[in-house]
Amino acid sequence: MSNQKKRIFQIEAFKNRVVVDPSYSEKTWNILDHAIHQNQICNQNASGLSFEELYRNAYNMVFHKFGEKLYSGLFTTMTACLQETSISLEAAQGDLFLEELNRKWNDHNKALLMIRDILIYMDRIYIPNNHKTPVNELGLNL
């Protein structure tokens, strides 16, 4: 047995480099933007969403170095959602104002939890490495 050679295994890098479609980040962000803003999460209508698919899209954007696009898009989308909320709050009068404010605050917190769950990989990897504000804190600050 002492005469037998010991085999040493080496892990080698992939020979072919993975190339990402140039329009990948834009397509993926459009899917996430639609889910967050245009009619689902911000408006409490998330029943038709696949959170696994949205998480995977966000994960892939960060993994393929599109974290800045994801973060800046999130900032813009959340700002737009909150501007729409402020318009509906301005329209509320009298006693209805406090009820509407409480309802919108609760809706905003629920939406933030869903958005944070989708973007948790960005929250763990991209945000600390780039000294950005975490998703939940960003939503509360806005």
FENLIN-V597747 format. One record per residue. N is the residue number from 0. RES is the residue in three letters. SS is DSSP state (h for helix, s for strand, l for the rest). NEAR is the number of other ideal C-beta (glycine too) atoms within 12 Angstrom. D_LAST is the distance of its C-alpha to the last C-alpha in Angstrom with 1 decimal. Layout:
((N RES SS NEAR D_LAST) (N RES SS NEAR D_LAST))
This chain:
((0 MET l 5 69.5) (1 SER l 5 69.2) (2 ASN l 5 70.3) (3 GLN l 6 67.5) (4 LYS l 7 64.6) (5 LYS l 8 61.1) (6 ARG l 6 58.6) (7 ILE l 6 55.4) (8 PHE l 6 52.5) (9 GLN l 6 49.9) (10 ILE l 6 46.7) (11 GLU l 6 46.3) (12 ALA l 8 43.3) (13 PHE l 8 43.1) (14 LYS l 6 45.5) (15 ASN l 6 43.4) (16 ARG l 7 40.0) (17 VAL l 12 37.3) (18 VAL l 9 36.1) (19 VAL l 17 32.8) (20 ASP l 13 32.9) (21 PRO l 10 31.3) (22 SER l 11 29.3) (23 TYR h 21 28.2) (24 SER h 28 24.7) (25 GLU h 18 24.2) (26 LYS h 19 25.8) (27 THR h 30 24.0) (28 TRP h 33 20.5) (29 ASN h 21 21.6) (30 ILE h 28 22.5) (31 LEU h 42 19.2) (32 ASP h 34 17.3) (33 HIS h 24 19.7) (34 ALA h 36 19.2) (35 ILE h 41 15.5) (36 HIS h 30 14.9) (37 GLN h 19 18.2) (38 ASN l 18 19.6) (39 GLN l 27 19.3) (40 ILE l 36 16.5) (41 CYS l 33 13.9) (42 ASN l 25 17.0) (43 GLN l 21 18.6) (44 ASN l 19 21.5) (45 ALA l 24 21.7) (46 SER l 13 25.4) (47 GLY l 14 26.6) (48 LEU l 26 24.6) (49 SER l 16 26.2) (50 PHE h 26 23.8) (51 GLU h 12 26.4) (52 GLU h 17 26.5) (53 LEU h 34 22.7) (54 TYR h 28 22.7) (55 ARG h 20 25.7) (56 ASN h 34 24.2) (57 ALA h 41 21.1) (58 TYR h 27 23.7) (59 ASN h 27 25.9) (60 MET h 37 23.4) (61 VAL h 34 22.7) (62 PHE h 22 26.4) (63 HIS l 23 27.4) (64 LYS l 18 25.2) (65 PHE l 29 22.6) (66 GLY h 30 19.7) (67 GLU h 21 18.1) (68 LYS h 27 18.4) (69 LEU h 42 16.8) (70 TYR h 31 13.8) (71 SER h 22 13.3) (72 GLY h 32 13.9) (73 LEU h 43 11.4) (74 PHE h 27 8.7) (75 THR h 21 10.4) (76 THR h 34 11.0) (77 MET h 35 7.8) (78 THR h 21 6.8) (79 ALA h 20 10.3) (80 CYS h 32 10.2) (81 LEU h 27 7.7) (82 GLN h 17 9.9) (83 GLU h 23 12.8) (84 THR h 29 11.8) (85 SER h 18 11.6) (86 ILE h 14 15.0) (87 SER h 22 16.6) (88 LEU h 23 15.5) (89 GLU h 15 17.1) (90 ALA h 15 20.2) (91 ALA l 19 20.8) (92 GLN l 12 23.4) (93 GLY l 9 24.9) (94 ASP h 10 25.1) (95 LEU h 16 23.3) (96 PHE h 16 20.1) (97 LEU h 14 19.7) (98 GLU h 15 20.8) (99 GLU h 22 18.4) (100 LEU h 20 15.4) (101 ASN h 16 16.7) (102 ARG h 19 17.3) (103 LYS h 29 13.9) (104 TRP h 19 12.3) (105 ASN h 16 15.0) (106 ASP h 27 14.6) (107 HIS h 30 10.9) (108 ASN h 18 12.1) (109 LYS h 22 15.1) (110 ALA h 36 13.4) (111 LEU h 31 11.4) (112 LEU h 22 14.9) (113 MET h 31 16.5) (114 ILE h 42 14.3) (115 ARG h 31 14.7) (116 ASP h 25 18.4) (117 ILE h 36 18.8) (118 LEU l 43 17.2) (119 ILE h 24 18.8) (120 TYR h 25 21.2) (121 MET h 40 18.5) (122 ASP h 32 16.9) (123 ARG h 17 20.4) (124 ILE h 22 21.9) (125 TYR h 31 19.8) (126 ILE h 27 16.9) (127 PRO h 14 19.3) (128 ASN h 15 21.7) (129 ASN h 18 19.4) (130 HIS l 9 17.5) (131 LYS l 24 14.0) (132 THR l 21 11.1) (133 PRO l 25 12.1) (134 VAL h 34 10.6) (135 ASN h 25 10.1) (136 GLU h 15 8.6) (137 LEU h 26 6.1) (138 GLY h 33 5.3) (139 LEU h 19 5.5) (140 ASN h 15 3.8) (141 LEU l 24 0.0))
